[in-house]
């Protein structure tokens, strides 16, 4: 191997080691959930929420209530992922795992 190629490979190995060293306790799991979201968007199957009382009483939803529920579910799922990212960056594995579990439930992964 020529010297420049050897230097390039050595530099890439060092950078890879730095990336792994800086990764948080659940970086890989966050990436997996994000890949799932990217694959499923914009297809149906976005985040979900608990059934409303109106639905339990067999009331028909209006287009506005459907859009409102979908918007809230997207916001709640995004907030759970954001909490997971923040906990991961802080090295808090427990909080990260809890937030990721919430996001997974909303996306139907668990």
ABEGO torsion letter per residue (X at the ends): XBAAAAAAAAAAAAAAAAAAAABBAAAAAAAAAAAAAAAAOABBGBBBBBBBAAAAAGBBBBAAAAAAAAAAAAAAAAAAAAAAAAAAAAGBAAAAAAAAAAAAAAAGAX
